[in-house]
Amino acid sequence: MRARQGRLLAAGAIALTILLADGRLVADTPGGGVAERVALDNETVKITVVTMAPGSSTGIHINAEPEMAIVVEGELSMVTRHGKQMYKPGMVVWLPPMTGHEARNESKRPVKLHAIGLKRCE
């Protein structure tokens, strides 16, 4: 009984943190190197152009909404609880809601991608 209560409290604390972070739980990354430019943001979708310098990372984060990313330039490493996968230009990353992930540029060239957050689909 106590173990279950502890798990429920921990889950509640995580959910509260995510809500307070406006749906995004992001770890700071030393040195930066990730630039984001919002191309479109409305009630249904947010499209962001992301440029990652060589060796940079987004840090581990969670999005409340489903997200996909289309790699435009370079090679992106995406790390989730299922492991690490590499994406090349033209490939699409799909992340269901509440999927913890970290995008990395482990190459010597910049990575550019279009991140699409799906807020509400009707």
N, C-alpha and C positions, 0 to 999 in steps of 0.2 A: 504494500500500500504506500509506504513512504517513498519507495523508488519511483513509483508511478507519479506521485505528487511532485517529486523533484524534476522528473522529465517534463511534466506539464508546466512547471514554473520556468524551466529553461526555455521551452518552446515559446511561452508567452513573452519572455524577455527578448528573445530573438525577433519575434513578430513586432513587438513594440519598437525595437531599434530600427527595423526596416521601415515601419510607418513614419517614425520621426525623421528618418533619412530621406523621406519623399520617394520611397520605393527603391532606393539605391544604397547599398552598403559597400563602401569603397575603402580599401586600404590605401594609405599614402605610399607612393613609390619614390624611393630616393632618386634624385637627379631628374625627375620629370621625363620629358621626351615624348609625351602624348598630347597632341593638339586636337581639339574638337571644335567643329563649326556646325552649328545647327542650321540645316538647310530648310527644314519645314517642321513646324510644331503646331498641331491643332488638336481637337478633341479626340481624334481617332488614331493618329500616328505621329511619331517623332522620328525624323530622319536626320542623322548626324554624319558629317564627313569626318572621319578620324584619320589622322596621320601619326604614325608611330616611328620615332627615330630608332636606328639600330640599337639593340640592347635594352629597349624600353619595355614597360609592362603597364597594364591598366591597374594592376593590383587585383586581389580577389574581391569580387563583388557579386551581388544578387540583384536582379531586376524583378519587380513584382509582376510585370507584364511579359508576354512572350517577345522574343527578340530574334531577328535574323541579321546577318551581316554578309555583304557581298564584297569579296576581296577584289580590289581593283589593281593594285600594284604590290609586288613583293610577296613574301611568304609569311603567313600568320600561323603561330602556334596557339592552339586553344586548349586550355587545361580545364577539365571538369572532373567530377568524382569518377568518371568512367575512364580517365586517362588523358593522354595528350594526343592531339590530332593536328596534322599540318594541312593548311589550306593555301592553294595557289590562286593566281588571278582567274576570275570567272567562277570560282567555287563559292558555295553558299553555306554559311554556318546557321544552324537552327538551334535555338535555346528555348525550351519550354519555360513557362513562368516559374519563378523561384529556383532557378538553376544557378548554383554557385559556379563561377567561372573566372578565369584569368586569361586575358589575351596578351600574348608576348610576341615581340619581334626579336628572335634569336639570330637573325641574319646580320649581314654587314650593309644591307640596303634598306631604305625606308619602306614601310608598309602603309598602304592607303586602303581604307575600306569605307563602305557606306553601312552604317548601323541603323536598323529600322526597328523601332519599338512600337509594337501594336497595342494601343491603349484600349480601344473598344471597336469591335467588329460587329456590325449589324447587317 
